[in-house]
Amino acid sequence: MADKMKAVGLYEYLPIDDPKSLQDVKVKKPKAKGKDILVEVKAVSVNPVDTKIRAPKEGKEEEPKILGWDAAGVVKDTGDEVELFQPGDEVYYAGAVNRQGSNSEFHLVDERIAAKKPENLDFSDAAAMPLTTITAWEALFHRMGISINPEDNEGKKILMVGAAGGVGSIAVQLAKYAGLTVIGTVSREETAEWAKKNGADYFINHYKDFPEQLQEHGIQEVDFIFCMNSTETHWENMSEVIAPQGKICSIVESKEELDMNLIKNKSAAFLWEFMFTRPIYQTEDMIEQHRLLKETARLIENGDIQTTATKKMQGLRAETFREAHQIVEEGKMIGKLVIKID
Ligand SMILES: NC(=O)c1ccc[n+]([C@@H]2O[C@H](COP(=O)([O-])OP(=O)(O)OC[C@H]3O[C@@H](n4cnc5c(N)ncnc54)[C@H](OP(=O)(O)O)[C@@H]3O)[C@@H](O)[C@H]2O)c1
């Protein structure tokens, strides 16, 4: 039926080895209104947010809940207030976690948080980028206020905790583009190799003492820390190595109360980054996400930064998505996992 579309969704929150955890479903094809564009989805990526939302818990959905907040595709229709796009435009975007996700044939997204995809990337390579790029860009340049111009960052150092994951892979590239010295944390040779390819200058192990390892590289302190994993585990180490008046930004909620007093004498700042804040709260500046994705497309087209896609799968099928969730849930991703929608 023309008004129905295929999607992968869930009714119950179940372990991923349960075949009902993600199911093939048919749902109503959405219609574009207001500032929304209707996108025919060509590729998506899977992020930890998908597995966290899907994770086992009480409750049932009457209508299938569709996950997936990273997509690339073609604009098919536009709402009456849309100014930035036309049918036929190839776009990439993350979307908003308080709306249905993109694991479907068609998807609605507010034009203010989408941009034209980089021309030199296919849909899969483009779908790897939006959610993690928005996160890393907002953390570095908006929350911590780092300048993107290398002339402003001479001698400045950033510690990236979890440097080889999805967010780390683009955060390292953006920090290098901005001229910072990047120290990445990794725990395996493969992750160190990948972070080095993205531009990281030094490595330390996130399961060992930070100050001691930094000193081995002749580094006493860092100006910025971007924490992308286990905030509570790393808090003491981060407090020790942050420079006086430095900034720490985390994207992972803490499982324990953080002792803010540890950074008081250094007048250091702690900041949160949540990349869905702008779309959820419809902030006046939510178009910043369109702008940063547009600028990222330019940097990719210039060859300044590269796609972070490393694992590619195919098919808008529950079975494919269950396998993808299993991989991401292990917490050992290097770069990003993408799924081409056929
Ligand atoms: N707030 C936001 O807006 C936002 C946005 C995006 C993501 N996130 C969250 O940020 C986290 C990272 O996302 P992601 O997409 O980068 O995840 P990911 O791709 O699954 O991250 C995998 C990486 O984590 C590293 N890792 C594992 N244990 C670690 C530890 N204890 N300390 C430091 N690193 C560790 C691994 O490195 P090794 O194998 O070398 O150990 C691996 O390369 C997730 O919790 C995600 O939900 C938040």
The ligand as a Gaussian input file, in Angstrom:
#p B3LYP/6-31G(d) Opt

LIG

0 1
 N       25.890000      13.305000      25.048000
 C       25.814000      13.098000      23.751000
 O       25.297000      13.925000      22.999000
 C       26.389000      11.828000      23.174000
 C       26.559000      11.732000      21.798000
 C       27.160000      10.592000      21.285000
 C       27.536000       9.562000      22.129000
 N       27.304000       9.681000      23.461000
 C       27.732000       8.609000      24.390000
 O       29.149000       8.629000      24.382000
 C       29.661000       7.324000      24.517000
 C       30.630000       7.057000      23.396000
 O       29.935000       7.007000      22.162000
 P       30.652000       6.373000      20.892000
 O       29.704000       6.395000      19.772000
 O       31.984000       6.995000      20.698000
 O       30.826000       4.868000      21.457000
 P       31.614000       3.656000      20.855000
 O       31.948000       3.879000      19.428000
 O       30.845000       2.434000      21.204000
 O       32.969000       3.672000      21.736000
 C       33.808000       2.578000      21.653000
 C       35.169000       2.938000      22.224000
 O       35.081000       3.115000      23.640000
 C       36.372000       2.863000      24.177000
 N       36.233000       2.512000      25.595000
 C       35.742000       1.356000      26.121000
 N       35.805000       1.404000      27.462000
 C       36.353000       2.606000      27.810000
 C       36.670000       3.250000      29.047000
 N       36.439000       2.663000      30.229000
 N       37.212000       4.479000      28.997000
 C       37.462000       5.104000      27.828000
 N       37.166000       4.543000      26.619000
 C       36.617000       3.313000      26.617000
 C       36.886000       1.696000      23.352000
 O       38.312000       1.814000      23.242000
 P       39.267000       0.574000      23.592000
 O       38.702000      -0.593000      22.831000
 O       40.606000       1.013000      23.148000
 O       39.172000       0.356000      25.094000
 C       36.177000       1.838000      22.002000
 O       37.015000       2.232000      20.939000
 C       28.444000       6.394000      24.589000
 O       28.140000       6.168000      25.936000
 C       27.349000       7.218000      23.950000
 O       26.050000       6.863000      24.356000
 C       26.748000      10.783000      24.016000

